[in-house]
Amino acid sequence: MTQPASRTHDSVHLPDKPALEGLKDKWDANWGESGVYAFDPDTQRDAVYSIDTPPPTASGSLHVGHVFSYTQTDIIARYQRMTGKNVFYPLGWDDNGLPTERRVQNYYGVRCEPSLPHEPGFTPPAKPAKNPRDFVPVSRQNFIELCEQLSADDEKVFEDLFRSVGLSVDWKYTYRTIDDTSRAVSQRAFLADLAGGHAYSTDAPTMWDVTFGTAVAQAELEDREKEGAYHRVAFHPAAADGTADTSVDPIIIVTSRPELIPAVVALVAHPDDERYRPYFGTTVVSPLFGVSVEVRPHELAKADKGTGIAMVCTFGDLTDVTWWR
């Protein structure tokens, strides 16, 4: 009887159980040396499959959602390579913006004070303050240096993590949104928009972070549900001398934001709301402050919310912005 071939070899040792130790470094080095994921810039345009990867924010931490989102992209990249495409698949880091500034402020316990002179060799506090009001003021240049230092450290951690999950990225094309190339591209794009009449200047409200002293974008906000209460507020019609005529029934508004009464500039109700049609174009007086405000119709007012009439305050929410305009 013929004996089966031996499954062992003197130079091969099979482990008792599978192990992951060392696999990342082994294959990462192998893929880098072989260039299996490398993009060849010397190729025809129709042979290129380009993937625009939105760079994750260099905020100091990644979560499983980051990995899942890039896993989907990586599957597409691998498939296109197998079809013969030359895949351009870079990965970068978004380190240019408010999240980076906040990260640096909280990590080092410093805040930017442009009026201060640059301090060469500045060393941040060994024990950063927890309260932003106690942060150490530093010059703009010192703050930029700390941003660049911490961002580079964070991005190295990010790259190690993405390498560890085996993303098929060509790491030679890693970019940063704060680097010279990205800033030059962004500035050229803005100048092109300006020349084309797509960029403009206008008076508009902005959101202001009172702690860090900077404007913030809508995308930077995080909504949170909070317990509140509705308050009934009376606006009496204006008398001939402009004061409130308390002998006449008032218009009652219901609001969860009574602190905005000092900013009220009008009351609005839906044009089809029969309850308030007689008041459109008339004037009422705000409580406590005695300010005359007009009652106006507008289709964004909701007849089924509260008493169906609302304050226009500059600015309580985005609807207020529309009414203000």
HELIX and SHEET records of a PDB file:
HELIX    1   1 LEU A   23  SER A   34  1                                  12    
HELIX    2   2 ARG A   45  ALA A   47  5                                   3    
HELIX    3   3 VAL A   64  MET A   82  1                                  19    
HELIX    4   4 LEU A   98  TYR A  108  1                                  11    
HELIX    5   5 PRO A  132  ASP A  134  5                                   3    
HELIX    6   6 ARG A  140  SER A  164  1                                  25    
HELIX    7   7 TRP A  171  TYR A  173  5                                   3    
HELIX    8   8 ASP A  180  ALA A  195  1                                  16    
HELIX    9   9 GLN A  218  GLU A  220  5                                   3    
HELIX   10  10 PRO A  258  ALA A  263  5                                   6    
HELIX   11  11 ARG A  277  TYR A  279  5                                   3    
HELIX   12  12 LEU A  318  TRP A  324  1                                   7    
SHEET    1   A 2 VAL A  48  SER A  50  0                                        
SHEET    2   A 2 ASN A  86  PHE A  88  1                                        
SHEET    1   B 2 GLY A  92  TRP A  93  0                                        
SHEET    2   B 2 TYR A 175  ARG A 176  1                                        
SHEET    1   C 2 VAL A 110  CYS A 112  0                                        
SHEET    2   C 2 VAL A 136  VAL A 138  1                                        
SHEET    1   D 2 MET A 207  ASP A 209  0                                        
SHEET    2   D 2 THR A 214  VAL A 216 -1                                        
SHEET    1   E 6 ILE A 251  THR A 255  0                                        
SHEET    2   E 6 HIS A 231  PRO A 237 -1                                        
SHEET    3   E 6 THR A 283  VAL A 285 -1                                        
SHEET    4   E 6 SER A 292  PRO A 297 -1                                        
SHEET    5   E 6 VAL A 264  ALA A 269  1                                        
SHEET    6   E 6 ILE A 309  CYS A 313 -1                                        
END                                                                             
